[in-house]
Every structure is written in C-alpha cells, then in structure tokens.
Amino acid sequence: MLAIGYSQARNSLKEYLDKVTDDYETIIITRKEDKNVVVMSEDQYNNLMENLHVLSTENNRQRLLESKKQLEEGLTVITKIEED
C-alpha cells in the first residue's frame, strides 16, 4: 500500500493508476484535514464487496467455517462431471 500526497498524485496520475490496475497496488491519497482517499482497482473493489456480502450473515459465516473444517479433515468428495 502506498501513501502519497494529493499534489504528487495529480502530477503522476497515470503512473499511479497503472500501479493500481497492473500491480494490484492500493494507494492512499493524503489530503488536509484527514480527508484521505483510497484508490483501488475495480477488480479489488468487486472482490471486497463480494467478501463483505458472503460474510454479511451469521448463517453464511457458519457454512463457510463448516466447509473449511470439512476440507481440513479431508472430508471432501471429488465428482467428475461428464459432458455430452
């Protein structure tokens, strides 16, 4: 994660946006009065929102924990799907 000043971001915007999209870098643009901004790629944002949604309910969290436990205990089944 990079933290850069507003003027630095403005002067090299393309370079920093390329870092965000090409290198999956998250950038904090610092501003006066703690009005900072975080810049991340759309892919990272979508992933974050999906994770928040999946973990948003207790039922979902419990299902994930149970699945993880089954995986760790080797209680998985591999199924081969045959196509026509």
N, C-alpha and C positions, 0 to 999 in steps of 0.2 A: 504494500500500500504506500502510495506516495502522497505527501502533503506539499502543496505548492501555493504560492500567493496568487491572488487574483491577476495582478499585472503580468506575472510570469505565465500564467495560463493563457491570458489574452494574447500575449506576444508569440506563443508557440502552440496555439490551439490544435492545429492539425497534428503536430508531433505527439501531443498528449492524447488526443483522441485515437490516434493509431496505436499507442501503447495500450489503451483501454480495450480496443477491439482485437488487436493482433496478439497481444501478450497477456490478455486477461488481467490487466492491472486495474486496481481500483485507485482512484485519485480523489483526494480531499482538496478542494479549493478553499483556502482560508480567506476570510473576509473580516472586516472590522465588526466589532460588537458581537462576536460569536455567531455570525450569520453564515457559517460554513456550508459548503455544498459537497455532496459526494457524487462522483461520476463513475458509472459502471456500464458495462456493455448490456445490450438488450438481452442477450443470452443469459448473463449472470442474473439480471433482474428477474427474468421469467423463471429461472431455476429457484431463486429465493422465494418468489411468490408461490410457486408450486409447493415448496417445502413448508411454507407457512400454512398453506391450505391443508396439506396432508396431516400436519401436526396440530391442526386447529381444534380437534375434538378429542376428548379422552378415549373414545371408542377407537378412533384411528391410531392413536398412540399405543394403545394396548395391543391392537392387531399387529402393529409393526414390531413391538417388543416380543410378542409370541412367535412371530415369523423368524426373528433374529435368533431366538432361543432354539427353535427347531433346526435352523441352519447350523448353529454351533454344535448341536448334539448329533448332527448327521442324520436327522430325521427328514430328509428330503427325498423326493421321488423325481426321477428324470423320465419324461414322457416324450417319445418320438412321435411327431405328427406326420402322417403320411398324406401326401397331396395326390390328387387325381391326375 
